[in-house]
């Protein structure tokens, strides 16, 4: 079978120049990829998984011809459509329509070819009313929908999709996964990076696991995903504080330094506990309208809930300094299994994003005799439970 992508000994080293507190300059080399080798046959959907900093995005940027490697070789056959961040390949001063034609031209398509696909693209993206508006006025969700629609419906041989789908709503994510499945049936090659392991397992025939820039394992989804989960659980622990190391690099506007999850009254989390999520952060410059989004998932990657201070119009105006944020999740009815916590910080519902820490730590939920009957709802019931009243009456009809 012909290979759509061939990667051999691929490495990428970044040089970071920093200053310490005394003003002395220093030069730090960080190896983002280290001798990665693999091949992707035409028509395959390859999942790429790994923790933050594993090298996933660097690999995609090289394969998308955005970044050049330090060493090694990467060959991609055919036209590549890359969706690596919200608005990838979009010019903010141009209208939605003009950006569609621009992307088609970059893929080597004639104007009439793009025009024939225009209706499909606009319908998928749901931006018809704003098609002739400069996209700098689009919301982040609108830009994401348009960028994905362009990549999915124009004549690209290889589709590269990073974790950006996480910012879309559930309906849009479902549409995107459907398009990728259809592309697989049509023989399009796809690289799919996601922390949602359930989506990876259902969509991808094979999975590449990266850690620290190195390839740990490549194989079928049923082989690689359980191995990655087992290693992640061992590394995460349960209910512990996650301390984010300071690597000496420049601090962004907002930097998380620690996250902790406990029962609100302290100690282990059990069914029907209120949960306290405590986040410590450093603010390097004045930030207007800070929002923090807390996501809960099952260990399999199924979404449970997401909550943000923005939901309550409680955005914060913060001066430079150190802060502690506490979020008390009340009435959380989780089933006894291991859960994952993700933390995201941004302003303006994603207009300015600071940090994304997907699956930053894990915690276990202990079972309880919730109903006083000796029956404890277990994980095979789903992702949650709720109190229910049953009644029985005669039915004369």
N, C-alpha and C positions, 0 to 999 in steps of 0.2 A: 504494500500500500504506500502511496506517495505521501511524504511528510510535508505538512503545511508549515511547520515550525521545527527548526533544528537548532539546538543550543548545545554548545560544547565548551566546557571550562570557563563559563562566563563569570567574570568578577567585576566589581565596581567599588572603588575606594574614593571617599570624599575627604577633602582637607578642610577642617574647621578651624578658623582663627578666632581666638577668644581673648578676653582680658580678665585677669583676676582682680580681686578687690583693691590691690595696690596699683593697678593700671598696667601691670606687666603683660606683654603679649605672649601668647603661646600658640603653638601649632599642633593640632590633634588630627590624626588620621583615623577615619572610621570606615571599616570595610562593610559595606551594605550587602554585597554578594560575594561569595567565596567558592569559585570553581563549580558552578552549577551546570549540570549536563542532563538533557532530556530531549525527547522528540514528541511531536504531536501529529498524528496522522490527519489527513484531510477529513473534515466532517466530524471530528471528535469535539466533545465539550470537556475541557480539562479544568477541574477545580484546583484552586491554589489556596491553601490554608496555612495558618501560623499566627503567632502572637504579634502584637504591635512591635514594629522594629525588626521583623523577621526577614525583610527584604522583598516582600510581595510587590509593593508599589514600584520599587526600583526596577524589579524585573519587568513589570509591565511597561514602564517608561522606556526601557531599552528596546523591548519588542515593538513598541509603538513608534520607534525612531525619534523619540523626543530627547533621550539621553544616550550618550555613547559609552560603551563599556571601557573599563581600564585594561582588561585582558579577556581573552577568550573570543568566541565567535557566536553570533546569532543570525540565523537566516530565516526570514519570514517571506513566504511565497504568496504573492497576491496583494490586493489592496486592503489596508487595515483601517478600521473605524474604532477609535479608542474613546471610551468614556471613563476617565480617570478621576474627574472631580466635576462638581456642578458647573455647567457652562463650558465644558471642554470644547475647544475649537470654535467658540462663538465670539463674535466681535460685538462688544456692548453698544457701539454707536449705530450698528446696522439693525434693520428690522428683522423679524423672524423670517420673513420670506427671503430677504437678501442673504441671511445666514444659511438657509437651506441650499440656495444656489451656490454659495461660496463653498460649503462642505462638499457638494457634488463635484464642483470643479477640482477641489483638492484630491478627490478620489479618481479624477480622470474622466468624469462623465460629461457628456454633452448637455447643453441647456435643455434640449427637448426631452432627454431621458429623465432629467430631474423633474421637469414639469409634469411628466406622466405619473410620477410618484407623489406629487405635491398633495393631492387630496388625501391619500392614505396617511401621510406624515402628519398633516394638520389634524385629521380625525383622531389619530392615536394620541397626539400630544394634547388635544383639547384646548388649543390656543387660537382657534379660528377668529375670534373677536379681536385678538390683538396681533394678528399676523403681520400687519403693516406698522406696528409700533416698535421702536428701538428696544432691544431686549434688556437694556440697562434698567428699564422700568418694569421688567418681569419680576415676579417673586422667584425665590430659589427653586421652589417646586415647579413652576412653569418652565424655567430654564432647564431643569433636569429632564422634564417630560419631553421638551423639544429636542434636547441633545440625544436622548435615547432613541426617540422616534427617527431622527436623521440617521443615526448609526445603524439602526435595525432595518430601515426600509431602503436605503441607498445600496448600491451594488458593491458592498465590501465583501471580500473573501474571508477575512478574519475579523471577528468582533471581540474587542477587549473591554471587559466590564469590571471595574473596581467596586469597592464597598459603597459607592454613592447611592445605590438603591436603598440603603438604610434610611435615607432622609425622605423617601417617598412614602405615601400612605399605603395601606394594605391593598387597596384595589389596584393602585398603580403597580406595586410590586408583583401582584398576580398577573397583570397584563404583560409585564416585562419577562417574567419566567415563561409565560406562554409563548411569547415571541422567540425566546431562546430555544425552547423545545421544538418549535416549528422550524427554526433555522437548522437544528440538528437533523431533522427529517429531510431537509433540502440539501444537506451536505455542507453547511457553513461551519467553519471551525470557530470555536469560541473559547476564550480564556475567562474564567469566572472566579473572582476573588470575593469571598464572603465569610463573615463570622457566623452566619446562620447555617449550621451544619446540616439541618434538616433539608434546606434548599440544595445544598451541595450534594447530599446523598441522592436526592430525587432527580437532580438534573444532570449530574456529571457521571460519565462512564469511568473516568480515572481521576485521581487526586494526587497533587504534588504537595508535600508537607515541607515547609521551610522553617528553619529556626536559626537565628543568628547569622543569616545570610547563606546558610548551607542547606543542601537538600538532605533531609532526614530519611524520607521514604517516598516512593512513587508507586502507585498500584491502583487496584480497584477501590471504589469508595467504601465498600464493605470491609476492606482490609485496613485502609489508612485512617479513616475517621475514628473507629474505635481505639486504635493505637494512639492517635493524637489526643483523644478525650482522656484516656487513662493517664498519659503523661501530663496533661494540663491539670487534672485533678490533683495529682501528686505535687505539682509545683504550686498550685493555688492554695492548698489547704482548705479549711472550712471556717468561715466566720472570723478570719483574722484580719488584722490591719494590713493594707497594702501600702507600702511606702515607696514613692516614686523617686528614684535616685536623681540627684543633681549632677549632671555630667559636665558642668562647668560651661556649657554653651550658653548663648544669650537667651534670656528669659523672654518668652512671648508676653503679650498683654496680660494674659492670665495663665498661671501654671499650677496644676494640681500637685500637691506634695504628699497627700495621704488620703486614704478612704477606709472607713471602718463600718461594718454592719453588725448590729447586735439586736436582740430583743429590746424593746423600748425600756423595759424595766431592768435591763442588764442581763448578761448571760446568753445561753443558747436560745435559738428561735424554735418555737413549737407551733403546731397548728393553732390558728386563731390569735397568735401573738401580734401586737403592734410592733413594727420594725423601725428601728432608728438607723438612718444612714447619715454618717458624719463625714464631711469633706473638708479638708484643709487646703487652702490655696494661697498663692502669692500673686499680688497685682503689681505689675511693674509701671503702669501708667494709668491715668484716669480712664475709667471705663464707664460708659453710659448704657444702662439697660441690660446688665448681665443676666443671662438665663442659664440655668443648669437643668439638664434633662437626665433623669434617672430611669434606666430601663431594667426590667427583670425578664429573664428568660429561663426556660428549663435547661437542664444540662444537654438536652438534645438540640437546643437552639430554637425551640418554639417560643414565640413571644408570649409573655404573660401580661405585662402592663408597662406603661411609660408615663411618668409624671414630671411636670416642670413647674417652677415657680411662675413662669409666664402664664400658665393656665389660670392663675389667680390674680393676674396683673400685679405681681409682686417683684418686678424686675428691680435690680439694685444699681444705684449709682455709687461707684467705689473709687476712692482715692488710692494711690499707691500704698501698699502695706500687706499685712498678713491677716487672713480671715478664717473663721470656722463656720461652716454652714451645716445646719442639722435639718433633716427632713424626717418627720415622723409619719410613717405610712400606717394609717389606722384601719382596723377591720380587714387586714389582709388575710384572705382565706386560702392559703397554699396547701398543697398536698405534700406528704412526707417524701421528699426527694431532694436532690441537690439542685440549687438554683444559681444562676450567674447574674452579676450586677455589671452594668455598663454606665459610664458617666460621660456626658458631653457638655461642653461649655461654649456659649455663643451669645451674640446679641442679634436683635431684629429677626428672630425665628430663622437664624442661619445666615443672615446677610454677612456677618463677620463671625467666622468660626475660630475658636482658640485651640481647643484640644478635644480629641476623641479617644476615649479609653474603653474600647469594647471588651466585655468579659474581664473586667479588671480584678475581680475576686469572686469567690464562691462561698455559699453557706448552705448548711443542711437544715431541713425542717424536721423536727422530731414529731412522731405521731402522738395523739392524745385521744382519750375517750371523750370525744366532744359531746356526745349525746347522752352520756350516762348510761349507756346500754351495753357497754363492752364491745361495741362495733366501732372500728376506727377506719374512716375512708382512706384508702391507700392510693398510691400513684397511678394504679391502673384505671382510676376513675376519670382521668383527664388532667387538667392543669389547675383546677380550683374546685371548691365545693361551696354550697350555700345552704343556710338553714331552710328547711322545708316543712310545711304542715300538711299532713294527709288527713282526709276525712272519707268516710264511707256512708253512703245513703242508699236506700232502695231506689231502683229505677223501674218505674211502672210502664214506661213507653215500650 
